[in-house]
Amino acid sequence: MADHAPAHPSSPFMAALRNAFITALIALGLAAPMMGLVTVQGPNGLRLEPHWERVAIAVGLVFLGRLALNLTIWRPDAGRTRTQIPPRVEATLARLGRWFAPVAVALAVALPFLPGVERYTVDLAILVLTYVMLGWGLNIVVGLAGLLDLGYVAFYAVGAYSYALLAQHFGLSFWVCLPLAGILAAFWGVLLGFPVLRLRGDYLAIVTLAFGEIIRIVLLNWYWFTGGPNGIGGIPRPSFFGLDFTPGPDGFAATFGLKFSPLHRIIFLYYLILALALITNFVTIRLRRLPIGRAWEALREDEIACRSLGVNTVNTKLTAFALGAMFAGFAGSFFATRQGFISPESFVFMESAMILAIVVLGGMGSQIGVAIAAVAMIGGFELFREFKDYRMIVFGAVMVGIMVWRPRGLVSSRTPSVFLKEKKAIAGSLVQEGHG
Amino acid sequence: MSEAMLSLRGVTAYYGAIAALKGVDIEVPAGEIVTLIGANGAGKSTLMMTIFGAPRARDGSILFDGRDITHLPTYEIARLKIAQSPEGRRIFPRMTVLENLQMGAAVTQFAHFDEDLRRVFDIFPRLKDRASQRGGTLSGGEQQMLAIARALMSRPRLLLLDEPSLGLAPLIAKQIFSVVGELNRNEGLTVFLVEQNAYHALKLAHRGYVMVNGQITMSGGGLELLERPEVRAAYLEGGR
């Protein structure tokens, strides 16, 4: 704001007022011709109709808005403390944070049986968990390895189409197709990885973006194989280890002596995606503590240093791409079996952007942050369904807000993967002097 | 001379069409500290990077223990137990000190990690206090210690140090140099040191090279170079 501040500000309020006034003048200049004069079809051709009240409203809004901002967020002395959270609050949050993950998992496990939970809630939870899983998968690539991937949805699509086509043409069951879909997606991950090995940052983002679009367009146009825009329907539903969720005598309900309910399958799907998501999380957490996970993080920090420490950066990047893609493949085949119908429309760029937004807003590299962001974004998106297109505005505003107040994402602290076990007690004779 | 651990023979390197190294010959005998001094832009750091294969030498050859490493990928060169503390330290800022050191031990497959960790903490006790702190929060001197400690974690036979005194207070720089000297005396570590701080570097080194515009213009014993009027005029009295 320094460039707007007058040379000798008499008081902060006067400076803010002055600044707001100048802004209002600019708004007047813009609004007068654009909003104030409207052309109307008259009997003698076009004529101008003045609408000065609209201009007055616009200018007034700009003036008041700018003044409010000047006095709150943009105050010269507000900059330092704005993004800081008091240490006391931070400590309490940290203590709560330790309990947060177990409680959240317990809640997730109990969710279908909680009172007042209906089919809609479970359906929504399945959707949210799918994105949690995708977020965690992309977190390996973006959050840990630092490779900005804008085409992640391509692997989700590969997984979905793998399951759909394998199940339809070869009659393979979901449980056989799941690993196959993962392997195929990982294969495509490596395939994308090879040409982009030397790229970083913006360039990598553009290539991966293009890759995502290529996959979608191929799916759209390879008519005899993928069904093109018509998609693939009638994808087999998953069975409970061979037991179908049907009302018949050898269905799931009859075998376990339950009354048939369509809810059984939904709950089964819910636990399926919960398990898949938790596996993703577990694998990521374990990998972070292994040399490969550490190499990913080091790669994100400094690629040249990594290489001179003997890390094979080619293999490291490819494993990150492959693993991230594999989890997207799992999520994709789950998506296919849940929907029973897939088409290229489900795998547009918007999905990639959404998953990336979840990872960035959650705090890159943070597992809990990604989960919270997925719940907030997908849940919030559903919650505001009534608002139709306006929810995109809310969505944008929330994102701006998070980036202003939590620029490194919701959970920005990074948990070290290793701690020093022995205490600081070393014998005095072992310590050389004077080099600290 | 035939016993040289690292020898560069007629090495040239280019950035696009610009020649950064114009036929460099350097010998680093086992168990010695060899230093390379020169002004900004002389090609010192390029030489250091060329030993590690990026940028790759266009002509000439780089031999380590008599083996031609000119065309090996960087990570394979590192696995031959050549460690580097690069210019500008290049530690991993968001990872903790301990994690940085773990990265240094990557080439050893963690065979003797605890032992090596104790050793570098003995050399740099400050790092032990900071073990769980993020690398980026360390002071410049501590970051330099971390960069050297990280390089030592791989139990290197040859340590390449690129401007360890860069941006450090004279006292801290002196400490760093004395640690390097001790490592050489006590453990027989071979060191190739690139420095702008000609006085300290030449005093420490057994042998020195002077580089101007991508070429070696002078070489000799460390103290011998220090006595030469040309060196004194160009790198000591005028420059400092």
Interface residues (C-beta under 8 A of the other chain):
Chain A: P291 R294 A295 E297 A298 R300 E301 D302 I304 A305 C306 R307 S308 L309 G310 V311 N312 T313 R414 P416 S417 V418 F419 L420 K424 I426 L430 V431 Q432 G434 H435 G436
Chain B: F52 A54 P73 T74 Y75 E76 A78 R79 A83 Q84 P86 R90 I91 F92 P93 R94 M95 T96 L98 E99 Q102 M103 G104 A106 V107 F110 R118 F121 D122 I123 F124 P125 R126 K128 D129 A131 S132 R134 R150 S154 Q175 S178 V179
